[in-house]
Amino acid sequence: MTELLLTLISTALINNLVLHWPLGVDPLLGSERGQVHALGIATTCLMLIVGILGYSAYHWLLMPLELTALRLFVFLPLSVLLIGPLLKLLSRIFAKLSFEGLWPLLLGNAGVLGLVLLNTQDDKGFFHATALGLGSGLGFWLVLSLFSDLRQRTLDNDVPLPFRGLPIDLIGAGLIAVAFLGFSGLITT
C-alpha cells in the first residue's frame, strides 16, 4: 500500500509527465484561463481510464497472442475513442464547468500515450499502473493550475516586448520545472 502511495506522489511531483518527461506540453500552452480545471479533470480521468484499459489490453490480450509489437495501434485508437464519451460524461457530472473545445487539447496530449507506454515498460502490476495513471493526471492538473496562475501574473505585469507571449510562457514553464526539481529528494528508494 505504501508503494502505491509513493508511486502516486512520485508521479505527481517528481516524475511529472509534463516537467520531467516533456509530454503533454501542448495542452499546457494551449489552455485558456477559464478551462483549467475542466482540462485538468478531463486529463486526469482520461489518463486513469486509458492507463487501466491499456495495461489490461497489453497484458491480457496482446501478450498472450504475442502481438506486443502492435501496442501503438491499440493504444492510440483506445485513447482517441474515449475522449468524446468522457467529455460528455464529465459535462453531465460537472455541469458548472465548460468542457467545450477540449477535444483537440486531449487529442494532442502525448502524456496519455506516454503513460500507457510507460505502464507496458514497467510491469509492476495492475494497481501500480492505476496509481501511475492517477498520479500522472493529478500532476498534470497541478502543473496546469500553477502555469495558468503564472500566465495570469505575467499578463498583469509589464513584460518587455521581446518576451511577450510564448517566450515568457516557456520561461515560466522552465521555472516551474526547476521548482519541481526540489521534490527530487523527497522519496528515496
C-alpha positions as CSV (number, residue, x, y, z in Angstrom):
1,M,0.0,0.0,0.0
2,T,2.8,2.4,0.8
3,E,4.5,1.6,-2.5
4,L,1.3,2.6,-4.3
5,L,1.1,5.9,-2.3
6,L,4.8,6.6,-3.1
7,T,4.1,5.9,-6.8
8,L,1.2,8.3,-6.7
9,I,3.2,11.1,-5.1
10,S,6.3,10.4,-7.1
11,T,4.4,10.6,-10.4
12,A,2.6,13.8,-9.5
13,L,5.5,15.7,-8.1
14,I,8.9,14.2,-9.0
15,N,8.5,12.3,-12.3
16,N,5.8,14.6,-13.7
17,L,4.9,13.8,-17.3
18,V,4.9,17.5,-18.2
19,L,8.1,18.6,-16.5
20,H,10.3,15.6,-16.1
21,W,9.2,13.9,-19.3
22,P,8.3,16.6,-21.8
23,L,4.9,15.0,-22.6
24,G,1.7,17.0,-22.6
25,V,3.2,20.4,-23.1
26,D,0.9,21.3,-26.0
27,P,-2.3,21.4,-23.8
28,L,-0.3,23.3,-21.2
29,L,0.5,26.1,-23.6
30,G,-2.9,25.9,-25.4
31,S,-5.3,26.0,-22.5
32,E,-7.4,29.0,-21.7
33,R,-7.8,30.6,-18.3
34,G,-11.4,29.5,-17.8
35,Q,-10.9,25.9,-18.7
36,V,-8.0,25.0,-16.4
37,H,-10.0,22.8,-14.0
38,A,-12.1,21.3,-16.8
39,L,-9.0,20.3,-18.7
40,G,-7.3,19.0,-15.5
41,I,-10.3,16.9,-14.6
42,A,-10.7,15.6,-18.2
43,T,-7.0,14.8,-18.5
44,T,-6.9,13.1,-15.1
45,C,-9.9,10.9,-15.9
46,L,-8.6,10.1,-19.4
47,M,-5.1,9.2,-18.1
48,L,-6.6,7.0,-15.4
49,I,-9.0,5.2,-17.8
50,V,-6.6,4.8,-20.7
51,G,-3.8,3.7,-18.2
52,I,-6.1,0.9,-16.8
53,L,-7.5,-0.2,-20.1
54,G,-4.1,0.0,-21.9
55,Y,-2.4,-2.1,-19.2
56,S,-5.3,-4.7,-19.3
57,A,-5.2,-4.9,-23.1
58,Y,-1.5,-5.2,-23.2
59,H,-1.1,-7.9,-20.5
60,W,-4.3,-9.8,-21.1
61,L,-4.7,-9.6,-24.8
62,L,-1.5,-8.6,-26.7
63,M,1.0,-10.6,-24.6
64,P,-0.9,-13.9,-24.7
65,L,-1.5,-13.5,-28.5
66,E,2.2,-12.4,-28.9
67,L,1.1,-9.2,-30.6
68,T,3.1,-6.8,-28.4
69,A,4.6,-5.0,-31.5
70,L,1.1,-3.7,-32.2
71,R,0.7,-1.9,-28.9
72,L,0.7,1.6,-30.5
73,F,-2.0,0.5,-32.9
74,V,-4.1,-0.5,-29.9
75,F,-3.3,2.3,-27.5
76,L,-3.7,5.3,-29.9
77,P,-7.3,4.4,-31.0
78,L,-8.2,3.5,-27.5
79,S,-7.3,6.9,-26.2
80,V,-8.9,8.7,-29.1
81,L,-12.2,6.8,-28.9
82,L,-12.6,7.5,-25.2
83,I,-12.3,11.3,-25.5
84,G,-15.8,12.0,-26.8
85,P,-17.8,9.8,-24.4
86,L,-15.6,11.0,-21.5
87,L,-16.2,14.7,-22.2
88,K,-20.0,14.0,-22.5
89,L,-20.0,12.2,-19.2
90,L,-17.9,14.9,-17.4
91,S,-20.1,17.7,-18.8
92,R,-23.1,15.9,-17.2
93,I,-21.4,15.3,-13.9
94,F,-19.8,18.8,-13.6
95,A,-22.4,21.0,-15.2
96,K,-20.8,24.2,-14.0
97,L,-17.6,23.6,-15.9
98,S,-17.3,24.1,-19.6
99,F,-15.8,21.1,-21.5
100,E,-16.4,22.7,-24.9
101,G,-13.3,22.8,-27.1
102,L,-11.2,20.4,-25.0
103,W,-11.3,17.6,-27.6
104,P,-8.2,18.9,-29.6
105,L,-6.3,19.5,-26.4
106,L,-6.9,16.0,-25.1
107,L,-6.2,14.5,-28.6
108,G,-2.8,16.3,-28.8
109,N,-1.8,15.3,-25.3
110,A,1.2,13.0,-25.7
111,G,1.2,12.3,-22.0
112,V,-1.7,9.9,-22.3
113,L,0.0,7.8,-24.8
114,G,3.3,8.1,-23.0
115,L,1.7,7.0,-19.8
116,V,0.4,3.8,-21.4
117,L,3.8,3.1,-22.9
118,L,5.5,3.6,-19.5
119,N,3.0,1.2,-18.0
120,T,4.0,-1.5,-20.5
121,Q,7.7,-1.0,-19.9
122,D,7.5,-1.1,-16.1
123,D,5.5,-4.2,-15.3
124,K,4.8,-3.7,-11.6
125,G,1.2,-4.8,-11.6
126,F,-2.3,-3.5,-12.2
127,F,-2.5,-1.4,-9.1
128,H,0.8,0.3,-9.8
129,A,-0.5,1.1,-13.3
130,T,-3.6,2.6,-11.7
131,A,-1.5,4.7,-9.3
132,L,0.7,5.8,-12.2
133,G,-2.3,6.9,-14.2
134,L,-3.9,8.8,-11.3
135,G,-0.7,10.4,-10.3
136,S,0.1,11.5,-13.8
137,G,-3.3,13.1,-14.2
138,L,-3.1,14.9,-10.9
139,G,0.4,16.0,-11.6
140,F,-0.7,17.4,-15.0
141,W,-3.6,19.2,-13.3
142,L,-1.3,20.7,-10.7
143,V,1.2,21.9,-13.3
144,L,-1.7,23.3,-15.4
145,S,-3.1,25.2,-12.4
146,L,0.3,26.6,-11.5
147,F,1.1,27.6,-15.1
148,S,-2.3,29.2,-15.5
149,D,-1.7,31.3,-12.4
150,L,1.8,32.2,-13.6
151,R,0.5,33.2,-17.0
152,Q,-2.2,35.4,-15.4
153,R,0.5,37.1,-13.4
154,T,2.7,37.8,-16.5
155,L,-0.4,39.3,-18.3
156,D,-0.9,41.7,-15.4
157,N,2.7,42.8,-15.3
158,D,4.7,44.9,-17.8
159,V,6.8,42.3,-19.7
160,P,9.4,43.5,-22.2
161,L,8.2,43.3,-25.8
162,P,10.6,40.5,-27.0
163,F,9.4,38.3,-24.1
164,R,5.6,38.7,-24.5
165,G,3.6,35.7,-25.4
166,L,5.2,32.3,-26.0
167,P,8.8,33.3,-24.8
168,I,7.6,34.3,-21.3
169,D,5.4,31.2,-21.2
170,L,8.3,28.9,-21.9
171,I,10.5,30.7,-19.3
172,G,7.7,30.3,-16.8
173,A,7.4,26.6,-17.6
174,G,11.1,26.2,-17.1
175,L,11.0,28.0,-13.8
176,I,8.1,25.7,-12.7
177,A,10.2,22.7,-13.8
178,V,13.2,24.0,-11.7
179,A,10.9,24.4,-8.7
180,F,9.7,20.8,-9.1
181,L,13.3,19.6,-9.0
182,G,13.2,20.5,-5.4
183,F,10.9,17.5,-4.8
184,S,13.5,15.1,-6.2
185,G,15.0,14.1,-2.8
186,L,11.5,13.7,-1.3
187,I,11.2,10.0,-2.0
188,T,14.2,7.7,-1.9
189,T,14.0,4.0,-2.6
